[in-house]
Amino acid sequence: MRHLGILAHSAEGAALCLRAFCQEGFRELGPDDHPDVTLDLIAMARSMPAWDAGDHAPIRKTLAESVRRLAAAGADFFACPDNTAHLALEHPGDDLALPGLHIVRVVADQAAREGRTRVGVLGTRYTMDGPLYPRELAARGIGAEVPDPADRETVNRIIFDELVNGIITEESRRQYLRIIEGLAARGCDAVALVCTEIPLLVTPEVSPLPTLDSTRLLARAAFEVAADRAPLPTWRGGRLDGR
């Protein structure tokens, strides 16, 4: 089996990914068993000024340091359970020390497998306003929708004020479900939960639309690689399309 390195950027999403990865092992390999996994997290606070300034270069440098530490710990590949971080990971720079799974590709591939035609995208404002999901979904013939500006602000505020701090409230759940209902009314046939903390708040049982849970989809994809059921990824940062 291969050694997974979890490149963390926000604590709650990374913790959920770690748990989901280990649970894949428990189901597939037996009680208490899973491939080796190491998690590295440099506090997100160090990157927030750069996020707010739209300066991805220093964030990529910080994330690259985490990848170097994962490589030094013996990891064979990495998975980053933070959709927004992929904006920085795609920023031009030297190859990362390990190959990694790209969370946007993982989610978009699942949407295609399910035959989705129009997917609502819920995440941080950086992700919702960014190019990654529209680009990767469009490459598979799938449309992308985001909430209107006021609702995007609500989604983003709840992420940073509550979810990344492990705070779950019924009022915030109601707000998210209302926003998902709006995406359904606009013709979406699924909603991509592409802040990795959102699945803590919105579960398939309560969502008005089928969910694409980026955290658990990434954990499953990482398990397949770690268990030698899928090939090692080849992406080492930069744009997936090489442009």
N, C-alpha and C positions, 0 to 999 in steps of 0.2 A: 504493500500500500504506500501511497505518497503522503507527504507531510504538507498540510494546508497552513498557509499563513493568512490570518485575517488582518487586513489593513484597515484598522478602525479610524474613524474620524469623529463620530458621535457615540457616546457610551451606550445609550439604550438600544439603538439599532444594532450595534456590534454585539451586545450581550444577547439579543434575540437571535442573531445569526449564529452565534456560537452554540446556543442551546439547540436551535433547529438542526444544525449540522450534527451535533452529537446524537440527537434523537433519531436522525436518519440511520446512524450506525446501530443504535439500539434495535430499531425495527429490522434492519437488513442483516446485521452481523451477530446479534444476540445481546443479552443483557450486559450493560456497562461497557460495551465494546464500540469503538469508533476509530477511524484513522487518527494519527497524530495531528494535533492542531496547536498553533501558537498564535496569540493575539498581541498586536502592538498598537498602542494608542498614545499619540502626542495630543495634548489637550487642545480641543477645538478653539478655545479662547485665543490661542496664539495666532489663529488664522482669520478670526472674524473681522479685524480691521481691513485685511486684504479682500475678503469677500465683499464687504460693504463698498470698497473702492473699485471693485471689478478687476482687481489685479491678481491674475491666476498664477503668475510665475512664482512668487514666494510660497504659495500654498503647495504647488507642485514640488518645490524643494523640500518642504516639510514632509509631504507624503512619501517622497523618494527616500528620505532618511528612514522612515518606518519600514519601507520595503527592504532597504539595506539591512536593517536590524533583523527582519524576518529571515532574510537569506542567511545571515550569520547564525541564526538559531536552527538552521537546517531545513527550512521550508523549501519545498520544490516549486510551489506556485502560490499566488495570492488571490484572494477575493476581497473586494472592498465593499462592505455593506453600507454604502453611503452614495446615493445617486448624485447628489450635488458635487461630491468630490470628483466625480468623473469629468466634470467641466475642467478642473485643474489637471487631472491626469491626462487629458487630451491636449493640454497646452504643449507646444513644442519644447523639446528638451532631450537630454541624453536618454538612452534606453534605461528603463528601470532594471533593478538588479535581479528581478524575477519576472517570469511571464505571469499574466493574470487574466482572470475572467473579467469580462466587461458587463456590468450589471444591465446596462441598457440593451445590449444584444440578447442577454438571457431573457429579459422580459418581452422584447419584441418578437423573439423566436417563439415564445409560448403563445403570444397573441396570434401569431400566424398559424401555429398548430391547432389552435382552437377555432380558427376560421373567423376571427373578429374582423369587422370592417371599419369600425370607428371606436376609438378608445379615449376615454376621458383620462386626463393626467392630473394627479394630485401630488404635490410635493412642495418643497420650499419655493419661494418666489424665484430664486436663481434657476431652479430646475424648470418650473412652469414657464418662465419667460425665455429659457434657453433653447438651443437648437437640437439637443441630443435626441429627445423622444420624437419630435416631428420628423427628423431626418431618418432615424432607424425604422420607425413605423412606416413612413412613406416608401422606404426601400422595399418593404414587404407588401405594398399596396394597401396599407391601412391608414385611415385618417386619424388625426389627433385633435382633441378638443381640450381647452383649459377653461376654468370658470371665468366669469367676468371679473373686472379688476377689483371690485369690492370683496367678492368672495375669495379671490386669490389672496388678498390681504388677510382675510379671516383664517384661511388655511395656514398661511405662513406664520401668523401670530400664535396660533395654537401650537404649532410645531415648536417654535423657539421659546415661548413662555411656559409651555406645559410638557409636551411629549418628550423633548430631549432631557427633561428633568424628571421623567417618570411619573408625571402628574396626569391622571386620567379622570375626566369629569363627564357626567351625563349630559350637561349642557353643550360641551364641545362635541360630544358624539352626535347630538341632535343637529348641530350646525353642519357637521360633515355629511350626515345623511341627507339633509336638505340640499346641500350643494351637489351631492351625487344624483339626487332626484332631478335636479336641473340639468345635469349632463345627460341623463336618460331622456329627458324631454327634448334635447337637442339631437337625438339620434344615436347616442353612444350605446354600444352593446356590451361594454365592459368598462371597468374603471381600473386604472393602474395606480396602485398605492406605492408611489415612487419617492417617498421619504420613508426610510426603513423603520421609523417609529410608528407610522400610521397604522400598520396592522395591529398594534397594541390597542387602538381605539376602534377601528372598523374591522369587524370580522365578517366572513362570508354569510353568517346566519342573519345578520342585521342589514347588510348592504342592499340597497335597491337595485344594484347591478352586480353581475358576476365580477369578482375581484381578481386582479393580477397582483399577487403579493410579492413585491420585489425581494423582500428579505428571505422568505422561505424558498422562493424560486432560485435565488442565488445559493442558498445553503444546499439545496438539492443538487444543483449543477456542480458545486464544489465537492460534494460527496461522490458524485459519479466519477469525477477526475481522481479524487483521492483513493477511491476503491478500485482504480485501474479499469473502470468500465467506460471511460471516455478519455480521449487523448489529452495530453497537456496542452493548455492554451499557448498561443504564440504571441499575443499582444503584449507589448512592453511599454505602453504609453503612446501618446500621440493619437491622432484621429484614426478611427477604425478603417476609414476609406483611404488612408494614406495621403490625404490632401494637406 
